[in-house]
Each structure stands twice: as C-alpha cells, then as structure tokens.
C-alpha cells in the first residue's frame, strides 16, 4: 500500500465495495435488521427495562410478564458464548465454538418461546377469576423508576418491609431476600447495585433516627429535626417534600425441610396434617380424598434452588417439576433436548401453588386449544379486513391501469381510422384530378365556359322577370277592381322587386323608372336564388322570399282573412 493512501473502514468501505470477510459482512447485515441491547448512558450494566424492550413486552398491556425480562437479565451466558460491550454501549456476543459474532442474545429464542407460552397462559388465566385475582397487574417497573421513595413490602417474601431496591432488577427486597437472591449468585446478579428504601435507611444527616421526610429536590431522607434545620433558609425553603411512614419487620422463620422427601426445602405447612411439605410432595399427598380440602400456609418464604441450595429459586421447570435458580437452569439446559424445556415464575409461591393444582392444570389443558382457536379466528378476521382493504386498493389500481390502457388503444384505433379516412379521401380526390398540365388547362377552360354560360342564363332570366314585373305594375291601373298599391306591395318580394333598393340608391328620393335592359342587368355572379347546401338545411327559393318568411305558429289566420275581405270589399 502506498504511503499517501489510507485504508477505508466502516460505512465508507461498504459503500466503496471493499471486500470484507464473510463473517463481518453477515454481522453488518444482521445488525441492520435486529434489535440490540445497549447499556443506558450513565450506567455500567444492563437493566430489566432493556430486556423488556428487547423482548417486545408491553408494560401497559401485559405487566404480569415482566418476570421473563428479569430472568433473561439474570441468566448467565451459556458455556459456548461470551458477551462483549462496545464503546457505544452496544452489547454483542461471541460464539466461542464457531468464532462467530452476533448481536442477538444466545438465549433469545428460548425466552421468546417462554414469552409466547406465558402470553397464552395469561389469556387462559382470565377465565379463572380465583387465580387471576392473585396476579399483580400493575407496571411495577415504571413505578420503581419514577418513584424512588415508593415503600412496598418485599416482592420476594411478601412479609417483610422492603429495605433495598435493586437498580437492575427494579424490585424491592428485604435484606434477607436480597442476600438469598444476589449474594451467592454466579451470574450477572452478583454485580447488581442497590438503593436503600425509607425503611432501610436512616436520616442522611444524623444517621441515628429513622427517616420521616423525603425531600424530592435533595432526593434524600431526613428526620423531622434535621429536615427543619437543613431547610430553614435560602433556596431550600422552596424544596418539595413528603412524609414517609416506616416500620420494622419481623425476622423471617428459619429454613425447614420437607417431611415427606426429607430433601427439598419446605414451602408449605398443612393446617390439618401439621406437617411441612415442598411443593411437589404437597400435591402428591393431597391429590385425592378428604386431603384435597386441606389448607396450607407459607413456611419457607424464600425456597432455595434444588440444585445448588445456595440461591433463591426463581423459576419452576415444567418438564422436570423442580424449583431452580436462573443460573442452574441455564447451565443444565444449555444443550440437547433440555434446551426445549419451559419454565414458570416461582417468585410468588401462592400463584405457583394454584397453578400446580391438578384441577387448574386440567382447566388450562382444555382452555389452551379454545384460546388458540379464538386467537386464530380473530387474527383471520383482522387479516381479512386488511386483505380486503389491500385487495380493493389493488383492484382500483388495476382498473385504473386497464382504463388508461384501453383508452390508449381506443385513441390509437380512432386515430388510425381517421388517418385512413383522410388517406382514402385524398386518394379518391387525387384519382379524379387531372394529372398533367394540359389536362388541368383543359379542365380550367371547360369550367370557365360552364360558369360563363351559367352567368348568361342567369342574366337573361333576371331580365325577363324584371320586364314581367314592370308590365304588371304598368297595367295595374287598367282594372278598376285592382288596387295598384296592393299590387306593388305584393310584387316587391318577387325577384324583380329586389332591385328597387339598388336602383333607388343612385338618387335619394327618386322614383323607380324602368331602365334599359342592358342597364338593368345584374352583375356577374349575383343570382336572385340562394345557393343551397345539404349541410345548412336552408330551402331553395328566392332571396326576398327567405327574408319575409313568417312563423305560422304566431300568425293570426282570422285577422289576415278579415283584412283581405275588408280590402276586397273596399270597406277601408
């Protein structure tokens, strides 16, 4: 490589087309289309909220499934994978066996399968009000992020007041439950950080009394005396605060063993048998008979893992029927058919006990196919609406294209017919036209002779009509019964009378006198008859007659007849 050139990296190399190795190319393509885990700014490790968005859990619609995100957060990497974090905080994973880098979490498919199963079970639980009422259907993660001073009981045992809040799990624990879940953990939980709640804190100033006031601006706890001393003057007078009520909890009961199998930790004590049982043995001994009516009470608020016996059990394996911690379950189900095993949440033992009831399991076995059928029908209906909407759009587009194409074809056909008609007319006209100059000259002479003969004939006819009119007008006074004025009025519309205005224009006020025949001859080309045409629809007749045509619909026949009789009898 020359010293003046530098290598191309990243997007520039991809744009230029530099030959990258196959693994890097696949990694870049996968990065563009996959969801990624990214450490939030200002933090040094992932929280449960990142896994909630990574798995696509809606906290407003399904807050009961947030435990899956917590379990995925606490799950260690499988033996053949390692997690790395880039400078931008993006997490990517290295397949140690195949030496392959990917942005997808190695356990994504397992937890997506569990999420799909739990969503189905959640819908089935809606049909069982006795169990559905036990679920905590509030987005507690959002509360923990927004309200640090939220004081609730321990979310693990449910007995003690919470004294610690895990910043990554976004849960509140008492000190004992926090130690059992985080202290001996082998996965990411061992690095989780905590905040003290109101019950687990002391006054931030004197460190002697329990906190009684929480200052929202200082984000700290104070007793009454210290709060008054600290906020007596200055800008701290404007700080907003609220009262907190705290109380010390009792010490939890020591661990006990199941009296049936003498191996697993006891989870329940039968109120009638007065014996301690684990979850599995309790249902074995209380499956039939009158024992089904027995009631149980909690004994072990923090059941330990059946494998390591050091960490609190957070999941219940559906195939092996064991309470296990997240680390042991991940390591034992890293390969083989065990990778397909599913699990349930065991943080709340009351809900777990109800779900392991054989009657409830039979109800779930029957409800799952019905819920799946209802979901398939609903999805088909929704997809049908979308398909019909898309079909109508495609149909409109297709019809528009067809109309435009047919219009184009029709215009082409009509233009072709018009061109053909013009061509044929041109051909016909040119066929009868003379071809040579001599023929054209002979046709012109013949046409001139025809026009001259027609002109002579027209002039002779006009002269004859004019002489006839003059004769009639001159002999009108010979008959005593004939009115000369009326005769003249009736003769004016005739072709001979059309020249009165022409002849009278030579002298204003001059009366009409007969002119010699040569002087009364009309100019060439002027005819008293109109040229008819089959297009304008006019009738053939004299020029004067066309101008005096009356509308018969508006003509009063009786009046005309009376006038005629009055004129004939000379009553006027």
C-alpha positions in Angstrom: 0.0 0.0 0.0 1.3 3.5 -0.9 2.1 5.9 1.9 -0.3 8.5 0.5 -3.3 6.3 0.6 -5.2 5.2 3.8 -7.4 2.2 4.3 -11.2 2.5 4.2 -13.2 1.4 7.2 -16.9 1.0 8.2 -19.6 2.6 6.0 -17.1 4.1 3.6 -15.6 0.7 2.9 -19.1 -0.8 2.5 -20.0 2.0 0.1 -16.9 1.7 -2.0 -17.2 -2.1 -2.1 -14.1 -3.2 -0.2 -14.0 -7.0 0.1 -14.8 -7.8 3.7 -14.6 -11.2 5.2 -17.8 -13.2 5.2 -18.4 -13.1 9.0 -18.0 -9.3 9.2 -20.4 -8.9 6.2 -23.0 -11.1 7.8 -22.6 -9.3 11.1 -23.2 -5.9 9.5 -26.3 -7.2 7.7 -27.7 -8.7 10.9 -27.0 -5.5 12.8 -29.3 -3.5 10.5 -32.3 -5.7 11.0 -32.1 -7.0 14.6 -32.9 -5.4 17.9 -29.9 -4.7 20.0 -29.2 -4.5 23.7 -27.5 -1.3 24.7 -26.3 -0.1 28.1 -28.1 3.2 29.0 -26.0 6.3 29.2 -24.6 7.0 32.6 -24.8 3.3 33.7 -22.3 0.5 33.6 -24.6 -2.5 33.1 -28.0 -3.5 31.6 -31.3 -3.3 33.5 -34.5 -5.2 33.2 -36.1 -2.3 31.1 -33.6 -3.0 28.2 -34.7 -6.7 28.1 -38.4 -5.6 28.3 -37.9 -3.6 25.1 -35.7 -6.3 23.6 -38.4 -9.0 24.0 -41.2 -6.6 23.0 -43.2 -6.8 26.2 -45.8 -4.0 26.6 -45.8 -2.9 30.2 -49.2 -1.3 29.9 -51.0 -4.4 28.5 -49.0 -7.3 30.0 -47.2 -6.2 33.1 -47.5 -9.7 34.5 -44.8 -10.9 32.1 -42.0 -8.6 33.3 -40.5 -11.5 35.2 -39.4 -13.0 31.9 -37.2 -9.9 31.3 -35.8 -10.2 34.8 -34.9 -13.8 34.3 -33.2 -13.1 31.0 -31.3 -10.3 32.7 -30.1 -12.7 35.4 -29.3 -15.6 33.1 -25.6 -16.2 32.7 -24.1 -16.8 29.3 -24.1 -20.4 28.0 -20.7 -22.2 28.2 -20.1 -21.6 24.5 -20.8 -17.9 24.4 -19.4 -14.6 25.8 -20.9 -11.1 25.9 -18.9 -8.1 24.9 -19.8 -4.4 25.1 -18.6 -1.8 22.6 -17.6 1.7 23.4 -21.0 3.0 22.4 -22.6 0.6 24.9 -24.0 -1.9 22.4 -23.8 -5.5 23.5 -22.7 -8.2 21.1 -22.0 -11.8 21.6 -19.2 -14.1 20.6 -19.7 -17.7 19.7 -16.6 -19.4 21.1 -17.0 -22.6 19.2 -17.7 -21.3 15.7 -15.8 -18.0 16.3 -18.8 -16.0 15.1 -20.0 -12.6 16.3 -23.7 -11.8 16.5 -25.9 -9.0 18.0 -28.6 -11.5 19.0 -28.6 -12.8 22.6 -27.8 -16.6 22.7 -30.9 -17.2 24.8 -33.3 -15.1 22.8 -35.2 -18.0 21.2 -35.7 -19.8 24.5 -37.2 -16.7 26.2 -39.3 -15.8 23.2 -40.8 -19.3 23.4 -41.4 -18.9 27.1 -43.0 -15.5 26.4 -45.3 -16.9 23.8 -46.4 -19.7 26.1 -46.9 -17.3 29.1 -49.0 -15.0 26.9 -51.3 -17.9 26.1 -51.5 -18.9 29.7 -52.2 -15.3 30.7 -55.2 -15.3 28.4 -56.3 -18.7 29.9 -55.9 -17.3 33.4 -58.5 -14.6 32.5 -61.1 -17.4 32.5 -60.2 -18.4 36.1 -61.0 -15.5 38.3 -59.8 -17.1 41.5 -56.2 -17.3 40.2 -56.4 -14.2 38.0 -57.1 -12.1 41.1 -53.8 -13.1 42.6 -51.8 -11.5 39.7 -50.2 -8.1 40.3 -51.4 -6.4 37.1 -49.5 -3.1 37.6 -46.4 -2.0 35.8 -44.2 -2.0 38.9 -41.0 -1.4 36.9 -42.3 2.0 35.9 -43.1 2.8 39.5 -39.6 1.9 40.6 -38.0 4.1 38.0 -40.2 7.1 38.7 -40.6 7.0 42.5 -37.5 6.1 44.5 -39.4 6.7 47.8 -42.1 4.1 46.9 -42.4 2.0 50.1 -43.9 -1.5 49.4 -43.4 -4.9 51.1 -40.7 -7.2 49.9 -41.6 -8.5 46.4 -39.9 -11.9 47.2 -41.4 -13.0 50.6 -44.3 -10.6 50.8 -43.9 -10.5 54.6 -41.1 -8.1 55.5 -40.9 -4.4 54.7 -38.5 -3.7 51.8 -35.3 -2.1 52.7 -33.4 -2.3 49.4 -34.2 -1.6 45.8 -32.2 -3.3 43.0 -31.3 -0.9 40.3 -31.1 -3.6 37.7 -34.0 -6.0 38.7 -36.2 -2.9 39.5 -37.6 -4.8 42.5 -37.8 -4.1 46.3 -36.4 -6.7 48.7 -35.8 -7.1 52.4 -32.3 -7.7 53.4 -32.6 -11.4 53.8 -34.3 -11.9 50.4 -31.8 -9.6 48.7 -28.9 -11.7 50.1 -30.5 -15.1 49.1 -31.1 -13.9 45.6 -27.9 -11.8 44.9 -25.2 -12.7 47.4 -24.4 -16.3 46.2 -25.4 -15.8 42.6 -23.0 -16.8 39.9 -24.5 -14.8 37.0 -25.0 -11.1 36.4 -27.0 -10.8 39.7 -23.8 -10.7 41.7 -22.9 -7.3 40.2 -26.3 -5.7 40.8 -26.4 -2.4 42.8 -28.9 -1.4 45.4 -30.6 1.7 46.9 -32.0 1.9 50.4 -35.7 2.5 50.8 -37.3 4.5 53.6 -37.5 1.5 55.8 -33.9 0.5 55.3 -32.4 4.0 55.6 -31.5 6.3 58.3 -31.6 10.1 58.4 -29.0 11.3 55.9 -27.8 14.0 58.3 -27.7 12.5 61.8 -27.7 8.8 60.8 -29.4 7.9 64.1 -33.2 8.2 63.6 -35.5 6.5 61.1 -36.4 8.8 58.1 -39.6 10.7 58.5 -39.5 13.1 55.5 -38.4 12.6 51.9 -37.1 15.6 50.0 -37.8 15.4 46.3 -35.3 18.0 45.4 -32.5 16.7 47.6 -33.6 13.0 46.8 -32.8 12.0 50.3 -34.4 11.1 53.6 -34.4 13.2 56.8 -35.9 13.1 60.3 -38.1 16.0 61.3 -35.4 17.9 63.2 -32.7 17.6 60.6 -35.1 18.5 57.8 -36.1 21.6 59.6 -32.5 22.6 60.3 -31.4 22.0 56.7 -34.4 23.7 55.0 -34.8 26.7 57.2 -33.4 29.4 54.9 -32.2 30.0 51.4 -33.4 28.2 48.3 -34.1 25.1 50.2 -37.2 26.7 51.5 -38.8 26.0 48.1 -38.0 22.3 48.2 -40.9 19.9 47.9 -41.1 17.1 50.4 -43.5 14.4 51.7 -43.9 12.3 54.8 -42.9 8.7 54.9 -44.2 6.1 57.4 -41.9 3.1 58.1 -41.9 0.2 60.5 -39.5 -2.6 61.3 -40.5 -6.1 60.1 -40.1 -9.3 61.9 -37.3 -11.8 61.4 -38.2 -14.5 59.0 -38.6 -18.1 60.1 -35.5 -20.3 59.7 -35.4 -22.8 56.9 -37.2 -26.2 57.2 -37.0 -29.4 55.2 -39.9 -31.3 53.6 -41.0 -34.1 56.0 -42.1 -36.3 53.1 -39.0 -36.4 50.9 -36.6 -35.0 53.5 -34.6 -33.4 50.7 -36.2 -30.3 49.4 -36.9 -27.1 51.5 -40.4 -27.0 52.9 -42.6 -24.5 51.2 -46.0 -25.1 52.9 -47.3 -26.3 56.2 -50.6 -28.2 56.1 -53.0 -26.8 58.6 -54.7 -30.2 59.2 -51.7 -32.6 58.8 -49.4 -30.3 60.8 -46.6 -31.4 58.5 -44.2 -29.4 56.3 -44.1 -30.2 52.6 -42.3 -29.0 49.5 -44.4 -28.0 46.5 -44.2 -31.4 44.7 -44.8 -33.5 47.8 -47.8 -31.4 49.0 -49.7 -32.2 45.8 -48.7 -35.9 45.9 -50.1 -36.2 49.4 -53.2 -34.0 48.9 -54.3 -35.2 45.4 -57.3 -37.4 46.4 -59.7 -37.9 49.2 -60.5 -35.5 52.0 -57.0 -34.2 51.9 -58.0 -32.1 48.9 -59.9 -29.9 51.4 -56.8 -29.2 53.5 -55.5 -25.7 53.6 -51.8 -24.7 53.6 -49.8 -21.8 54.9 -46.4 -20.5 53.9 -43.4 -21.8 55.7 -40.4 -21.0 53.5 -40.8 -17.5 52.1 -37.6 -18.0 50.1 -37.4 -21.5 48.7 -33.9 -22.4 47.7 -32.7 -23.9 44.4 -32.9 -27.8 44.3 -29.6 -28.0 42.6 -27.2 -25.6 44.3 -29.1 -25.0 47.6 -27.5 -21.5 47.8 -29.6 -19.2 45.7 -33.3 -18.5 45.9 -35.3 -20.4 43.4 -36.9 -18.1 40.9 -38.3 -20.5 38.2 -40.2 -23.8 38.2 -39.3 -26.2 35.4 -42.4 -27.6 33.8 -40.7 -30.8 32.5 -38.6 -31.8 35.5 -41.0 -30.3 38.1 -38.2 -28.7 40.0 -37.6 -25.3 41.7 -34.4 -23.9 40.3 -32.4 -20.7 40.2 -31.7 -19.0 36.9 -28.0 -19.9 36.8 -28.6 -23.6 37.4 -31.4 -23.8 34.9 -29.3 -22.1 32.2 -26.3 -24.4 32.7 -28.4 -27.6 32.9 -30.4 -26.7 29.8 -27.5 -25.5 27.6 -27.6 -28.3 25.1 -29.6 -31.3 24.0 -33.4 -31.7 24.3 -33.3 -29.8 27.5 -32.9 -26.6 25.5 -36.6 -27.0 24.7 -37.8 -27.2 28.3 -40.1 -24.4 29.5 -40.5 -22.9 33.0 -42.8 -20.7 35.1 -42.3 -17.9 37.6 -41.8 -19.0 41.2 -41.3 -15.7 42.9 -44.8 -15.7 44.1 -45.4 -19.1 45.7 -49.2 -18.6 46.2 -49.7 -18.2 42.4 -47.3 -21.2 41.8 -49.3 -23.3 44.2 -52.6 -22.5 42.5 -51.1 -23.2 39.0 -49.8 -26.6 40.1 -53.2 -27.6 41.3 -54.3 -30.7 39.2 -57.8 -29.2 38.7 -56.3 -25.9 37.5 -53.9 -27.8 35.2 -56.9 -29.7 33.7 -58.7 -26.4 33.2 -55.6 -25.0 31.4 -55.3 -28.1 29.3 -58.8 -27.6 28.0 -58.6 -23.8 27.8 -55.4 -23.5 25.7 -56.9 -25.0 22.5 -60.0 -22.8 22.8 -58.0 -19.7 23.3 -55.7 -20.6 20.3 -58.8 -21.2 18.2 -60.2 -17.8 19.2 -56.9 -16.1 18.5 -56.7 -17.7 15.1 -60.2 -16.6 14.3 -59.5 -13.1 15.5 -56.2 -13.0 13.5 -58.0 -14.3 10.4 -60.7 -11.7 10.8 -58.2 -8.9 11.2 -56.1 -10.2 8.4 -59.3 -10.5 6.3 -60.0 -6.8 6.9 -56.5 -5.8 5.9 -56.6 -8.2 2.9 -59.9 -6.8 1.7 -58.6 -3.3 2.1 -55.4 -4.1 0.2 -57.5 -6.0 -2.4 -59.7 -3.0 -3.0 -56.6 -0.8 -3.4 -55.0 -3.3 -5.8 -58.3 -3.6 -7.7 -58.6 0.2 -8.1 -55.1 0.4 -9.3 -55.6 -2.4 -11.8 -58.8 -1.0 -13.1 -57.2 2.4 -13.5 -54.3 0.9 -15.4 -56.8 -1.1 -17.6 -58.9 2.0 -18.3 -55.9 4.0 -19.2 -54.5 1.2 -21.5 -57.9 0.7 -23.1 -58.2 4.5 -23.6 -54.8 4.5 -25.3 -55.8 1.6 -27.5 -59.1 3.3 -28.4 -57.3 6.6 -29.2 -54.8 4.7 -31.4 -57.6 2.9 -33.2 -59.6 6.1 -33.8 -56.5 8.0 -35.0 -55.8 5.1 -37.3 -59.3 5.2 -38.7 -59.1 9.0 -39.1 -55.8 8.7 -40.9 -57.2 6.0 -43.1 -60.3 8.1 -43.9 -58.2 11.1 -44.8 -55.9 8.9 -46.8 -58.8 7.4 -48.7 -60.4 10.8 -49.4 -57.1 12.1 -50.6 -56.7 9.0 -52.8 -60.2 9.4 -54.2 -59.8 13.2 -54.8 -56.4 12.7 -56.4 -57.7 9.9 -58.6 -60.2 12.2 -60.3 -57.9 15.2 -60.6 -56.1 15.8 -63.8 -52.6 14.5 -63.8 -50.8 16.6 -66.5 -50.6 20.4 -67.1 -52.5 20.1 -70.4 -55.4 18.2 -68.8 -55.5 20.8 -66.0 -55.6 23.6 -68.6 -58.4 21.9 -70.5 -60.4 21.4 -67.3 -60.0 25.1 -66.4 -61.2 26.2 -69.8 -64.2 23.9 -69.6 -65.1 25.2 -66.1 -64.7 28.8 -67.2 -67.1 28.1 -70.2 -69.6 26.5 -67.9 -69.5 29.4 -65.5 -69.9 31.9 -68.3 -72.9 30.1 -69.8 -74.5 29.9 -66.3 -73.9 33.7 -65.9 -75.6 34.5 -69.3 -78.6 32.3 -68.4 -78.9 34.0 -65.0 -78.8 37.4 -66.5 -81.4 36.5 -69.2 -83.8 35.1 -66.5 -83.4 38.1 -64.3 -84.2 40.5 -67.2 -87.3 38.5 -68.2 -88.6 38.7 -64.6 -87.9 42.3 -64.4 -89.8 43.1 -67.6 -92.7 40.9 -66.5 -92.9 42.9 -63.2 -92.8 46.2 -65.0 -95.6 45.1 -67.3 -97.8 44.0 -64.3 -97.2 47.3 -62.5 -98.0 49.4 -65.6 -101.3 47.5 -66.3 -102.4 47.5 -62.6 -104.5 50.7 -63.0 -106.3 49.4 -66.1 -108.6 47.2 -64.0 -110.9 49.3 -61.7 -111.2 46.4 -59.2 -107.5 46.2 -58.8 -105.6 48.2 -56.2 -102.3 49.4 -57.6 -100.7 50.0 -54.2 -101.6 46.5 -53.1 -100.2 45.0 -56.3 -97.0 46.9 -55.9 -96.6 45.7 -52.3 -97.2 42.1 -53.4 -94.7 42.4 -56.3 -91.9 43.8 -54.1 -90.9 40.4 -52.6 -90.5 39.0 -56.1 -87.0 38.8 -57.7 -87.8 41.7 -59.9 -88.6 43.9 -57.0 -85.3 43.2 -55.3 -83.7 45.8 -57.5 -85.8 48.7 -56.2 -83.5 49.4 -53.3 -80.5 49.0 -55.6 -81.8 51.3 -58.3 -83.1 53.8 -55.8 -79.7 54.1 -54.3 -78.4 56.1 -57.3 -80.5 59.1 -56.3 -82.1 59.9 -53.0 -85.9 60.5 -53.2 -86.0 59.5 -56.9 -88.9 57.2 -58.0 -88.3 54.0 -59.8 -88.2 54.1 -63.5 -87.6 51.3 -65.9 -84.1 51.2 -67.2 -82.9 49.8 -70.4 -82.3 46.1 -70.4 -78.5 46.4 -70.5 -78.6 48.9 -67.6 -80.8 46.6 -65.5 -78.7 43.5 -66.0 -77.3 42.2 -62.7 -73.6 41.9 -62.2 -72.0 38.6 -63.0 -72.1 36.1 -60.2 -75.3 37.6 -58.5 -78.3 35.4 -58.6 -81.7 36.0 -57.0 -81.7 32.4 -55.9 -79.8 31.2 -52.9 -77.2 28.6 -53.3 -78.5 25.6 -51.4 -76.4 23.1 -49.4 -77.3 19.8 -47.7 -75.4 20.9 -44.6 -77.2 24.2 -43.6 -80.7 22.9 -44.1 -82.0 26.1 -46.0 -84.8 25.8 -48.6 -84.3 26.7 -52.2 -86.2 29.8 -53.1 -85.8 33.5 -54.0 -83.7 35.7 -51.8 -86.6 38.0 -51.0 -88.9 35.1 -50.0 -86.5 33.9 -47.4 -86.3 37.3 -45.7 -90.2 37.6 -45.4 -90.9 34.1 -44.2 -93.4 34.2 -41.3 -93.8 31.9 -38.4 -97.1 30.1 -38.8 -97.3 29.3 -35.0 -97.5 33.1 -34.3 -99.7 34.1 -37.2 -103.4 35.0 -36.7 -105.2 33.5 -39.6 -108.6 35.1 -38.8 -107.1 38.6 -38.8 -105.4 38.0 -42.2 -108.7 36.8 -43.6 -110.6 39.8 -42.2 -108.1 42.2 -43.7 -108.3 40.5 -47.0 -112.1 40.7 -47.1 -112.1 44.3 -45.9 -109.7 45.1 -48.7 -111.7 43.2 -51.3 -114.9 44.9 -50.4 -113.1 48.2 -50.1 -114.6 48.9 -46.7 -111.4 50.9 -45.8 
